[in-house]
Amino acid sequence: MKVSAQEEYGLRCLMQMARNGVEGSLSIPEISRAEGLSAPNVAKLMRVLRLGGLVSSVRGQEGGYVLARPPENITLDQVLEVLGEPLFGSRFCEQHTGVERACAHRRDCSMRPVWISLQRRVNDVLARTSLRDLLREEEEVAEWISGFESGGSHGDRNIVTSTVSDR
């Protein structure tokens, strides 16, 4: 699985906004400086995020961008849906036909169930992870994510929200 630059940088911009809180707005230059990204790139990302309903623009002297919803209500699957494409989407087979018009394995593909299963697992982790969850330290997030792999209760949304809010 590859994460595109747009997905990575867009998520980083959203994280800056989540760190800033729901009340304060951030300008494009502020986000640009904080993330080491060019202002035109941040402007493009903020437009995509605004059109996707994840951020709102604020006019005026103290204007900029704010999260459209609290960080605990924005999940990574929502972010990546706005910024990119799924690993294995409905058009995947159409895009990998080789020199033919249709995939040689369109009727019986032993790889398709693997890609579908992988996409479901990725979607599961992304859907359970909010921007607020990512406000924790790397080690805490890694431990929490490992709960998904072991089937433990670490993936429980209530545990994550209460852990983050206790900080």
C-alpha positions in Angstrom: 0.0 0.0 0.0 1.3 3.4 -0.9 0.2 6.6 0.8 0.3 9.5 -1.7 1.9 12.8 -0.9 -1.5 14.4 -1.0 -2.9 12.0 1.6 0.2 12.4 3.8 0.4 16.1 3.6 -3.4 16.6 3.9 -3.5 14.5 7.0 -0.6 16.5 8.5 -2.5 19.7 7.8 -5.5 18.3 9.6 -3.3 17.2 12.5 -2.0 20.8 12.9 -5.6 22.0 13.0 -6.6 19.3 15.6 -3.6 20.3 17.8 -4.8 23.9 17.5 -8.3 23.0 18.8 -11.8 23.5 17.4 -12.0 27.2 18.4 -8.8 28.6 16.8 -8.2 29.0 13.1 -5.0 28.5 11.3 -3.9 30.4 8.1 -2.3 28.8 5.1 1.1 30.5 6.0 0.9 29.1 9.6 0.1 25.6 8.4 2.8 25.9 5.7 5.5 26.9 8.3 4.5 24.3 10.8 4.6 21.4 8.3 7.4 22.5 6.1 5.2 22.6 3.0 4.9 25.3 0.4 2.0 27.7 0.8 0.6 26.9 -2.7 0.6 23.2 -1.8 -1.2 23.9 1.5 -3.7 26.1 -0.3 -4.5 23.3 -2.7 -4.9 20.8 0.1 -7.1 23.1 2.2 -9.4 23.5 -0.9 -9.7 19.7 -1.3 -10.3 19.3 2.5 -12.9 22.1 2.4 -14.7 20.7 -0.6 -14.7 17.3 1.2 -16.4 18.8 4.3 -13.5 18.3 6.7 -12.5 21.9 7.2 -14.3 25.3 7.0 -12.9 28.6 6.1 -13.1 31.6 8.4 -13.1 35.1 7.0 -11.7 38.2 8.5 -8.6 39.4 10.4 -8.4 36.2 12.5 -9.5 34.1 9.5 -8.1 30.9 8.2 -9.3 27.3 8.5 -10.9 25.3 11.2 -11.9 21.7 11.5 -15.5 21.3 10.3 -16.2 18.8 13.2 -14.4 18.0 16.4 -11.3 15.8 15.9 -12.8 12.8 17.5 -15.5 12.9 14.8 -13.1 12.8 11.9 -11.8 9.4 11.1 -8.8 8.5 8.9 -11.0 6.6 6.4 -13.0 9.8 5.9 -9.8 11.8 5.4 -8.3 9.4 2.9 -11.6 9.2 1.1 -11.4 12.9 0.5 -7.7 13.0 -0.4 -7.2 9.8 -2.4 -8.3 6.4 -3.5 -8.7 3.1 -1.7 -6.0 0.5 -2.1 -8.4 -1.9 -3.9 -11.3 0.0 -5.3 -14.1 -1.1 -7.6 -12.1 -0.1 -10.7 -8.8 -1.8 -9.6 -9.2 -4.7 -12.1 -10.1 -2.3 -14.9 -6.9 -0.4 -14.3 -4.6 -3.4 -14.4 -5.4 -5.2 -17.7 -2.0 -5.3 -19.2 -2.1 -4.9 -22.9 -5.7 -6.3 -23.1 -9.0 -4.5 -22.8 -10.0 -6.6 -19.8 -8.0 -8.5 -17.2 -7.2 -12.1 -18.2 -8.5 -13.2 -14.8 -11.7 -11.3 -14.6 -13.8 -14.5 -14.2 -11.6 -16.4 -11.8 -9.0 -14.4 -9.9 -7.3 -15.9 -6.9 -5.7 -12.6 -6.1 -8.9 -10.6 -5.8 -10.0 -12.1 -2.4 -6.5 -11.2 -1.0 -6.8 -7.6 -2.1 -10.4 -7.4 -0.9 -9.5 -8.8 2.5 -6.5 -6.5 2.8 -8.7 -3.5 2.0 -11.2 -4.5 4.6 -8.5 -4.8 7.3 -7.1 -1.4 6.3 -10.5 0.1 6.3 -11.2 -1.3 9.8 -8.1 0.4 11.3 -8.8 3.7 9.5 -12.4 3.7 10.5 -11.5 3.2 14.2 -8.8 5.9 14.2 -9.8 9.6 14.6 -7.7 12.7 14.4 -8.0 12.9 18.2 -6.5 9.5 18.5 -3.4 10.7 16.7 -2.9 13.6 19.1 -1.1 11.1 21.4 2.5 10.2 21.3 3.8 7.7 18.7 4.4 4.9 21.2 0.9 5.2 22.6 -0.6 5.1 19.1 1.5 2.1 18.2 0.4 0.2 21.3 -3.2 1.1 20.7 -3.0 -0.1 17.0 -1.4 -3.4 18.1 -4.7 -4.0 19.9 -6.4 -4.3 16.5 -3.9 -7.0 15.4 -4.4 -9.0 18.6 -8.1 -8.7 18.5 -8.0 -7.0 22.0 -10.3 -4.3 23.2 -7.7 -1.5 22.5 -9.7 -0.7 19.3 -12.8 0.2 21.4 -13.7 3.8 20.6 -14.6 4.5 24.2 -11.2 3.5 25.5 -9.5 5.7 23.0 -11.6 8.7 23.6 -11.3 8.5 27.4 -7.6 7.9 27.2 -7.0 10.9 25.0 -9.4 13.1 27.1 -7.6 12.2 30.3 -4.4 13.8 29.1 
